[in-house]
Amino acid sequence: MARLTSILLLLSLLCFFPLCLCDKSYGGKLFPGFYAHSCPQAGEIVRSVVAKAVARETRMAASLMRLHFHDCFVQGCDGSLLLDSSGRIVSEKGSNPNSRSARGFDVVDQIKAELEKQCPGTVSCADALTLAARDSSVLTGGPSWVVSLGRRDSRSASLSGSNNNIPAPNNTFQTILSKFNRQGLDVTDLVALSGSHTIGFSRCTSFRQRLYNQSGNGRPDMTLEQSFAANLRQRCPRSGGDQILSVLDIISAAKFDNSYFKNLIENKGLLNSDQVLFNSNEKSRELVKKYAEDQGEFFEQFAESMIKMGNISPLTGSSGEIRKNCRKINS
């Protein structure tokens, strides 16, 4: 009888164990197997949609990674950036860093639609975006990493937070570092994460100042390599053409590699916020040199820093919600 009781107890524990793995409280911790039982195909769904989007337009990989970065720097990685304005929500999409430049929302919509079809009300928009950022790296030749999951979605957005927390292209090195420090990230994270600019494009309005009026004295940024500057001036006029795009990495704009850092050493960083990593701080300069020489070292640190950034102030447990539509809070 005692043996039968023990067996029944063991079976009951085994039946309960999978439910424990999906308990949304889990001590408020994120962990890779969060959807192992509630939506085991979540990772594959995200990867499939992102792969199709990047196949259509390679630039989309950079756009999705940028969305994740801009989301995490405002209220933490909570999907707040994905919300449209409605009712009491004032969208972060209208902030200076995002207006007319943040893109990829339609891809996130496609991911969410597939997730809802397969696992209704289960996978958060914040987790979907975090997975999409990792897959964007892999699909363009960059590193992979294990993504811990269990984030929930915010019921609010912060336009002021978006305007104030996200580094601007013409910020000084110290201002940029301060904004990273505010999120618990250090100078190593700053340099490594900036390496994501090895893919993608930037708008003329983001680097025009360097070409014509860097310090408010009507003179260009003299740290910009002259032939590179001349080529940029042909694409980016003194006025107008704000949306004209230039590649962030002139060597291999569609491939995730370490050529971004090689460009900085040659004073061919497109944005002021890129070039100051080499010209304005000794520690960051040494990191730029290290990553330029050793792509493996860069990949390893990039993965580590992306994990660290993805863990900024997540909503867990009963906080927030799991949105049905990433653009609006649940009714």
C-alpha positions in Angstrom: 0.0 0.0 0.0 2.8 2.4 0.9 4.5 1.5 -2.4 1.3 2.3 -4.3 1.0 5.6 -2.5 4.6 6.5 -3.4 4.0 5.6 -7.1 0.8 7.7 -7.2 2.6 10.6 -5.6 5.5 10.4 -8.1 3.0 10.3 -11.0 1.2 13.3 -9.7 4.5 15.2 -9.4 5.5 14.3 -13.0 2.1 15.5 -14.3 2.5 18.8 -12.4 6.2 19.3 -13.5 5.5 20.6 -17.0 3.0 23.1 -15.7 5.7 24.4 -13.4 7.9 25.0 -16.3 5.3 27.3 -17.8 4.3 29.0 -14.6 4.5 32.7 -15.6 5.8 33.8 -12.3 8.8 31.5 -12.1 10.3 33.9 -9.5 10.1 36.7 -12.0 13.0 35.2 -13.9 13.4 34.8 -17.7 14.5 31.4 -18.9 15.0 29.7 -22.4 12.3 27.0 -21.9 9.5 29.3 -21.0 7.3 28.2 -23.9 8.6 24.6 -24.0 5.1 23.3 -23.2 2.8 26.2 -23.9 4.1 27.0 -27.4 7.1 24.8 -28.3 7.1 26.0 -31.9 7.4 29.7 -31.0 11.1 30.0 -31.9 10.6 28.3 -35.3 7.6 30.5 -36.1 9.6 33.7 -35.4 12.6 32.4 -37.3 10.5 31.5 -40.4 8.8 34.9 -40.6 12.0 36.8 -40.1 13.8 34.6 -42.7 11.2 35.4 -45.3 11.3 39.1 -44.5 15.1 39.3 -44.7 15.1 37.3 -47.9 12.8 40.0 -49.4 14.9 42.8 -48.1 18.2 42.3 -46.3 17.9 45.7 -44.7 15.0 44.4 -42.6 17.5 42.5 -40.3 19.0 45.8 -39.2 15.6 47.3 -38.8 14.4 44.6 -36.5 17.5 44.7 -34.4 17.1 48.5 -34.1 13.5 48.0 -32.9 14.6 45.7 -30.1 17.3 48.3 -29.1 14.9 51.2 -29.1 12.3 49.2 -27.2 14.7 48.0 -24.4 16.0 51.5 -23.8 12.5 52.8 -22.9 10.8 51.2 -19.9 12.8 48.0 -20.5 12.2 45.3 -23.0 8.4 45.4 -22.8 7.2 45.9 -26.4 6.2 49.5 -25.6 7.6 50.7 -28.9 5.2 48.6 -30.8 2.1 50.4 -29.5 0.3 52.8 -31.7 -1.3 56.0 -30.3 -4.8 55.3 -29.0 -6.8 56.5 -26.1 -4.3 57.2 -23.3 -1.4 55.8 -25.3 1.0 58.3 -26.9 3.1 56.1 -29.1 6.9 56.1 -29.0 6.9 55.8 -32.8 6.6 59.6 -33.0 9.8 60.3 -31.0 12.8 61.9 -32.6 14.8 58.7 -32.7 11.8 56.8 -34.3 9.8 59.2 -36.4 10.2 58.3 -40.1 13.0 55.9 -39.4 11.8 53.0 -37.2 10.5 50.3 -39.4 9.8 46.6 -39.4 6.5 46.9 -37.5 4.7 45.0 -40.2 7.1 42.1 -39.8 6.4 42.0 -36.1 2.6 42.0 -37.0 3.2 39.0 -39.2 5.1 37.2 -36.4 2.4 37.9 -33.9 -0.4 36.8 -36.3 1.3 33.4 -36.8 2.0 33.0 -33.0 -1.7 33.8 -32.3 -2.8 31.3 -34.9 -0.7 28.5 -33.3 -0.6 29.5 -29.6 -3.3 32.1 -28.8 -2.6 34.5 -26.0 0.7 32.8 -25.1 3.8 34.5 -26.6 4.4 38.2 -25.8 5.2 40.8 -28.4 8.3 41.6 -26.3 9.6 38.1 -26.5 8.8 37.9 -30.2 10.8 41.0 -30.9 13.7 39.7 -28.8 13.8 36.5 -30.8 13.5 38.4 -34.1 16.6 40.4 -33.2 18.6 37.3 -32.5 17.4 35.7 -35.8 18.3 38.9 -37.7 21.9 38.6 -36.5 22.1 34.9 -37.6 20.5 35.4 -41.0 23.1 38.0 -41.9 26.1 36.0 -40.8 26.3 37.2 -37.2 26.4 35.3 -34.0 23.6 33.4 -32.3 22.8 33.2 -28.6 20.3 31.6 -26.3 17.3 33.9 -25.7 15.8 33.7 -22.2 12.0 34.2 -22.5 9.0 35.1 -20.3 8.8 38.9 -20.9 5.3 40.3 -20.8 3.9 43.3 -22.7 3.6 46.8 -21.3 0.2 48.5 -21.1 1.9 51.9 -21.6 4.4 53.7 -23.7 6.7 56.7 -23.0 7.3 59.3 -25.7 9.5 61.3 -23.3 11.5 58.2 -22.4 12.1 57.5 -26.1 13.2 61.1 -26.7 15.5 61.2 -23.7 16.9 57.6 -23.3 18.0 56.6 -26.8 21.4 57.9 -28.0 21.3 60.4 -30.8 23.7 60.3 -33.8 25.4 63.5 -32.8 25.6 62.9 -29.1 29.1 63.1 -27.5 30.8 60.0 -26.3 30.1 60.7 -22.7 26.4 61.4 -23.3 26.0 58.1 -25.2 27.9 56.2 -22.4 25.7 57.9 -19.8 22.6 56.7 -21.6 24.0 53.1 -21.7 25.0 53.3 -18.0 21.5 54.3 -17.2 20.3 50.9 -18.5 23.0 49.0 -16.6 25.3 48.7 -19.7 29.0 49.6 -19.7 31.5 50.8 -22.2 32.1 47.3 -23.5 28.4 46.8 -24.2 28.4 50.2 -25.9 31.2 49.3 -28.3 30.0 45.8 -29.0 26.3 46.7 -29.5 27.3 49.6 -31.8 28.9 46.9 -33.9 25.3 46.1 -35.1 25.9 49.1 -37.5 27.9 46.6 -39.6 24.5 46.1 -41.4 21.9 48.6 -42.4 21.5 52.2 -43.5 21.2 55.6 -42.0 19.3 58.7 -43.3 21.0 61.9 -44.5 19.5 63.8 -41.7 21.4 61.7 -39.2 24.9 62.6 -40.5 24.4 65.9 -42.4 25.8 67.9 -39.5 29.2 66.1 -39.9 29.4 67.1 -43.5 28.6 70.8 -43.2 28.4 72.1 -39.7 29.7 69.7 -37.0 30.4 72.3 -34.3 28.0 75.0 -35.3 30.7 77.0 -37.0 29.8 76.1 -40.6 32.7 73.6 -40.9 32.7 69.8 -41.5 33.8 67.2 -39.0 37.6 67.0 -39.6 37.8 63.5 -38.1 35.8 62.3 -41.2 38.1 60.8 -43.8 38.1 63.4 -46.7 37.4 61.2 -49.7 34.7 59.4 -47.7 33.2 62.8 -46.8 33.3 64.0 -50.4 31.3 60.9 -51.5 28.8 61.4 -48.7 28.3 65.1 -49.8 27.3 63.9 -53.2 24.5 61.9 -51.7 23.5 64.1 -48.8 23.0 67.8 -49.7 23.3 70.7 -47.3 19.5 71.0 -47.3 16.7 68.7 -48.4 17.0 64.9 -49.0 16.6 64.0 -45.3 15.4 60.5 -46.1 18.3 59.7 -48.6 20.0 56.6 -47.3 23.7 55.7 -47.0 25.2 52.4 -45.8 26.5 52.3 -42.3 29.3 50.0 -43.3 30.9 50.8 -46.7 32.7 47.5 -46.8 29.9 44.9 -46.4 26.6 46.6 -45.6 24.6 43.4 -45.9 26.9 41.1 -44.0 27.2 41.0 -40.2 30.9 41.0 -39.6 33.6 43.2 -38.0 34.3 45.6 -40.9 32.4 48.3 -39.0 35.3 48.5 -36.6 37.9 48.6 -39.4 36.0 51.6 -40.8 36.3 53.4 -37.5 40.0 53.0 -37.5 40.2 54.6 -40.9 37.8 57.5 -39.8 35.1 56.2 -42.0 32.4 55.8 -39.4 29.1 57.2 -40.9 27.6 58.6 -37.7 29.3 60.8 -35.2 28.1 58.3 -32.6 30.1 55.7 -34.4 33.3 57.6 -34.9 33.5 58.9 -31.3 34.0 55.3 -30.2 37.5 55.4 -31.7 38.4 59.1 -31.4 37.0 60.1 -28.0 37.8 57.5 -25.3 40.9 55.3 -24.7 39.0 52.3 -23.5 36.5 52.3 -26.3 39.4 52.9 -28.8 41.1 49.7 -27.6 37.9 47.7 -27.9 37.4 49.0 -31.4 41.0 47.8 -32.3 40.4 44.4 -30.6 37.1 43.8 -32.5 38.7 44.9 -35.8 41.4 42.4 -35.3 39.4 39.5 -34.0 35.9 38.9 -35.4 35.4 36.0 -33.0 36.0 38.2 -30.0 33.4 40.7 -31.4 30.8 38.0 -32.0 31.2 36.6 -28.5 30.9 40.0 -26.8 28.0 41.0 -29.1 26.0 38.0 -28.1 26.8 38.6 -24.4 25.8 42.2 -24.6 22.6 41.5 -26.5 21.6 39.0 -23.8 22.4 41.7 -21.2 20.4 44.3 -23.1 17.5 41.9 -23.6 17.2 41.5 -19.9 16.7 45.2 -19.1 13.7 45.6 -16.7 11.4 42.9 -18.2 7.8 42.6 -17.0 7.2 39.1 -15.6 4.7 37.2 -13.6 1.4 39.0 -13.5 2.8 42.3 -14.6 1.7 43.7 -17.9 -0.2 41.4 -20.3 0.2 39.2 -23.4 -1.1 41.4 -26.2 -3.3 39.8 -28.9 -2.2 42.6 -31.3 1.2 44.2 -30.8 -0.1 47.6 -31.8 -2.6 48.0 -29.0 -3.3 46.9 -25.4 -6.0 44.3 -24.8 -9.4 45.7 -24.2 
